[in-house]
Amino acid sequence: MTNLIASDHKRLIIGMGQTGLSCARFLMAKGLSFDLCDTRAELPKQDEIAEEFSQSQIFNGSLDGSLLAQYQELIVSPGIAIAEPAIAFAMKQGSRVRGDVDIFAEYVTKPIIGITGSNGKSTVTTLVGEILAAAGHKPAVCGNIGIPVLDVLLNDADYHCYVVELSSFQLETTHHLAAEVACVLNVSEDHMDRYDSMMSYHQAKHRVFQGCRSIVVNREDILTQPLTSTAMPMKSFGLSAADNAVAAKNQYAIAQLSDDSSNEYLMYEQQTIFPVAELKIKGRHNQLNVLAAMALVDSLPAQFKVSPEVLTQVLGSFSGLAHRCAWVAEKNGIQYFNDSKGTNVGSTLAAIEGLAVAGQKKIILIAGGVGKDQDFVPLADACQASVKQAVLFGRDAKLIATDLKASVELEFTETLEQALNKANDRAESGDIILFSPACASFDQFANYVKRGEVFEQLVADLLSQEGQV
């Protein structure tokens, strides 16, 4: 085993949120010693935490590099950047930095499906889990999706495999995941307030491939494709289908089987799998998510086989996740979509392109919040092609406008409620009001979930004033 088992090995868990406490409980269950620290002066329920981990010291307040350097191992929560000066100092003194996923990878003995990307991670992770569960394969769905990996690993006997959503923050401190199959769904600019370049963000994402046994890549996004041996088993997904059997080998795609544009099918190689029109989740980006999920399941060993009947049943019933391009209501021919999880430019771009009506400007976009030092220029072409008006609100509305003003009609408001009212006034039958902020929420909301809930309630209130939804 590794140095985790050394009795005199000093470990410090940095960050006592959900992930940090998960690490503490796992290490305690393994009989391993550790101390804890958090940058907050005092934690909620600190007395209870101190009682639960009575053998550990707890340090509160600003991180102290000289203190951290006394520990051979720093277990850093994903919300804390390893570039923090105190952590960087300790690393220079020889401290090893790792995270909960790295510890998980050391102990797990069952197959891991590792999923990352700028957008779509939770949707793909959930769908892979639902397919495997319906086939009786007992997956644990965990990671960045909300359930810490070490919490589920403590109940390892209950599962046959692990479907793990991974953020770039988690991957920074993961050194050898060794997934059965790994995938970067897509890469677009995000978290530029944490990374000094797109290259460093891209490199963090690609850590998911370390030690993996097979890969799934997005044919339409070269940034998802790792430099690997040609012997590495690989499947790919993308919207376009190859026109011959040789080119279509190991490819998941979408093909139109007649002149009727509604006659599209999800395909593997040149075999039809499922009609696109019968998917409950809407938009081209979600069709890509479904293709990726199928490719990941298909890349697993033979004992995880899924029958066509089970796959068809799950694809036909999967309705997606809340706050991710979710249909909210329709009134007077106007549809309302909640994409509050669209916290970056790539996600909002996917939502616009996914809901666009070819050759028509039918979308009214509501966007704004905390821009995270992003470049909003990539939205310009899609807005010019498909967006009738963009209503901007929140802290960085003017910054967004700087990049979009030449491409789309703009309106400004202070609040989300005002933005929805403006959009509704502008909309007419056949239009889509799309709430996809392209920004973080914390200027006005606790998180994207609360923001999405507020939007849906505002829609309900607005439409109830005009008659029942």
Buried (B, 14 or more C-beta within 10 A) or exposed (E): EEEBEEEEBBBBBBBBBBBBBBBBBBBBEEEBEBBBBBBEEEBEEBEEBBEEBEEBEBBBEEBBBEBBBEBBBBBBBBBBBBEBEBBBBBBEEEBBBBBBBBBBBBBBEBBBBBBBBBBBBBBBBBBBBBBBBBBEBEBBBBBBBEBBBBBBBBEEEEBBBBBBBBBBBBBBBBBEBBBBBBBBBBBBBBBBEBBEEBEBBBBBBBBBBBEBBBBBBBBEBEBBBBEBEEEEEBBBBBBEBBEEEEEBEBBBBBBEEEEEEEEBBBBBBBEEBBBBEEBEBBBBBBBBBBBBBBBBBBBBEEEBEBEEEBBBBBBEEBEBBBBBBBBBBEBEEBBBBBBBBBBBBBBBBBBBBBBBEEEEBBBBBBBBBBBBEBEBEBBBEBBEBBBBBBBBBBBBBEBBBEBBEEBBBBBBBEBBBBBBBBBBEBBEEEBBBBBBBBBBBEBBBEBBBBBBBBBBEBBBEBBEEEEEB
